[in-house]
Amino acid sequence: MEHPLNIYNTLTRKKEPFVPLHEPFVGMYVCGPTVYGDAHLGHARPAITFDLLFRYLSHLGYKVRYVRNITDVGHLENDADEGEDKIAKKARLEQLEPMEVVQYYLNRYHNAMEALNVLPPSIEPHASGHIIEQIELVKQILDNGFAYESEGSIYFDVEKYNKTHHYGKLSGRNIDELLNTTRALDGQEEKRNSVDFALWKCAAPEHIMRWPSPWSNGFPGWHCECTAMGRKYLGEQFDIHGGGMDLIFPHHECEIAQAVASQGKDAVRYWMHNNMITINGQKMGKSLGNFITLDQFFQGAHESLQQAYSPMTIRFFILQAHYRSTVDFSNEALQASEKGLARLMEATANLDKLIPSATSSIDVKGLRAKCYEAMNDDLNSPIVISYLFDATRGINSVLAGQATISGEDLEELKSVFHLFLFDILGLKEETAGTENNNEAYEKAIDMLLSLRMQAKANKDWVTADKIRNELTALGFVIKDTKEGFEWKLNK
């Protein structure tokens, strides 16, 4: 198999040819959500980004084992191993079992992912279902001398690890400088250094979620789950680890340290990170209170939204930017995405209306190769979309009788649009189920326009103009063609 795909490796800070460890098998691990609230637009971006990668790798012929974890224990309110477990806090406030909270929001997350046409992963392991594996990981790190016990909790010794390895190589942080500036700690502090992170936390009496361990009744640190579950399902070394850029430090930095400290070598070959979605230049997230849930987008039920936006509009909006670029939310940008998507879908439908000629006056050859070239250049989805827009102009020219297309070129165009628009970009036709989209509504418009054609044939221009003018006033665009008529509703 050829290896045309180049991906940006956060670890080396450059694009590299993708060559899997065990071709044609690819092991891919992506950090999934902490399920204590509804998924928002910021959650959609990594899901769609790595769905694009999953789809493309599968299309290239790789057998991909895609693992996306569910964090349902150990993620405390801040990254300093302090505060309450996010899920336990939600359970306490709502007087529910923690797993009741998890199941409720996980069901809603799955529904949102299905609406966005995000394919399910091969394996979706829960942190709470892999406590044994995480305890074994902690034991290995302790045995190798890179962790210490303090009051029933186990902490990773960053200073000791950094003497023989490089803690900070993923994020580019200077840990020596950080250690020197944070060495003075309160005498009651459990950690030797504030940069040390928890591998196992001794549970306070009021803590709901706890398990027995050799050190205390407690729970694993947040960073352990991905290292333990990645190893269990993908082996000691695997190809790709992905997630949002906000996870680079400390989460993914800690994962690297845990893997090296436990097994003596790195686990991941390619680290990939999508950039953030922002609102007015600020990261969208639950902790900042500036998020809009996906359900609110789908229903238009938020004060910042001028209208509802369909799942495919959201997906298209995200794919229109390269995954490593920041995307800033605005109604104007989403409305532009809605119109752009409608244009591509209309062009796809119009391909079935084209009548082939003996020769082509539009250039179809090379479109497939250009789309592949863009995808192979670190999944450059916006460039693929731009090529499809270019092809749309040709389709419209043929439809208007201003250009011709051969049967062979028409079939090629249909194939390329179906492959890249639907199979790889993961877009699909949507039916909203409202009166504006149901079959009876479309038949009624067709009937009115058929009456207009009949009126024109009878030279009843008053009736014909009345039908056209009133439909136009309602927002319809009507076009007379050789075969009869076409119409669409302008949004």
Disulfide bonds with the S-S distance in Angstrom:
none
